[in-house]
Amino acid sequence: MGTETVDVTAENMALLRAAYASVERGDLDASVEILTENFIANIPGVPEPLHGREIWRSGTQAMLDAFPDLQISVEDMFGVGDEVVVRAGFRGTHRGDFQGVAATNREVSFRSIEIYRFEGDRIAEEWVAPDMLSLMRQISPEPGR
């Protein structure tokens, strides 16, 4: 592996960290600027990839509406060539509707394994696998309620 590949991988990882930081700040405009125009999102449970920056923006906005204090911690990150893999931890307080569940004001945490493909200095595609089962268990009404 040449120095050029290592430098590109390091640049891609830094760009991804910047994207996570802008999400935490609620600055979706800055995050969207890091995506290619024809960004592709591969999401569990969705049979075909979704296309476009607005798809990403609307999904991320839904998370921030439900968890306005969302914090993202990078637990592990590595990359090869034009791809970066992340094991990320998410924490926040459920203060808004999320997938039909009204705010519970409960603190939640869950993990996600994510793969990002870069084109130049932009994120071109993502494959995300958040632990939605864990998240939904944390915000679901308690039995008997």
N, C-alpha and C positions, 0 to 999 in steps of 0.2 A: 504494500500500500504506500503510495507516494505521499509526499508532504501536501501536495495540492488536494488530495482526497481528504486528508485529515483536516485541513483548513476549511474546506467546504462543509464537512460534517460539523465542525465546531461552530461555524457560522450559522448553520441550520438549527443547531441546538440553542444557540443564543437567541435566534429569531423566535423560536418556539417559546422560550422562557419569557420573552418580551410580549408575546401574544397572551400567554397566561396572565401576566401582570396587568395588561390592559383590560382583560376580562374582570379581574379582581377589582379594578378601579371603576368598572362599569363603562369604560370607554370603548364601546363597540365599534365606533368609527375607526379608531386606531387598529383594532383587531381586523376589521374587514379589509383595511389597506394592505394587510400582510397576505391576504388571499389572492389567488389568481382570479381573473374575471370569470373563467369557466370552472371554478372550484367544484370538486366532486366530494360528496359526503356519503360514506357507506355506513349505514346504521343498522344495528340488529333489529330484526323483525320487519324491516322494510325490504321487499323483494328486489327492488331495483335501486341503483345509486341515485341520489338526489343531486341536482346540479344548480350551481349559482351561489353567490355570496349571500343573497337574502335568505336562503334556506338556513345557512349557518347562523346568520344574525337572528332570525326568528327563534331558532332553538335555544340559542344562548340567552336571548332576552327572556324567554320563558323560564329558564333556570334562575336568572337574576331577579325576575319578578317574584318568584317563589322563595328564593334564598338570597336576599339582597346583601347579606354580609358574607357571601361565598368566598372561601379561601381555598387556594389550590396549592398543594405541596407536591413538588416533584420528588418522588421516592427513588426513582431509578430512571436513567435516560442513557441511551446509546444509539449510535447511528452507523450506517454503512452506505456509502454512495449518496444517493438522493433521498434516502429514507431515515427517519428517526423514530425510535420506539420509546414510549414513556409509560411508566407505572406511576399514576398520579393519585393523590388522596384529595378528596373534596370534603370540606366542612362548612356548615352554615346553619342558620336558624330558619325553620319553615315558617315564613311570615306572609305567604301568599298562596293562592291556589296553585296546585301542581297536579296535573293529570287527573283533575276532578276531585282532588282531596283538598278541602279547605285548610287554611292555615291552622297549625297546631301549636306554634311557637316552641316546638321541640328542636333541640340541637340534634343535628344529624351528621353522619360521616359515612362516606362510601369511597370505593376505589374504582379506577378505570384503567384498562390497558388500551393504549392508543398508538396507532401508527400513522405517521404523516409522510407524504411524498412531496418533495420540493421541486419546483422549476425555477431556476435562478434564485432570486432572493424572495420568493413567494411560496406559500403553502398551496399546493395544487390539489391534494387529495388527502382525505382522512378516513381511517377505519377506527371506529371507537367501540369499545365494549365495556360500558359502565355497568357496575353491579346494581342494576335497577331493583332487583328483588330485595336486596338489603335496604336500599333507600325507601322503597315503598313500605316495607315492614316497619320502618322507624316512624313513618308518618301516618300509617293506617290507624283507624280507630281501634281502641283496645276492645277485646272480646267482651260482650255484655253491654256495650254502650250503644 
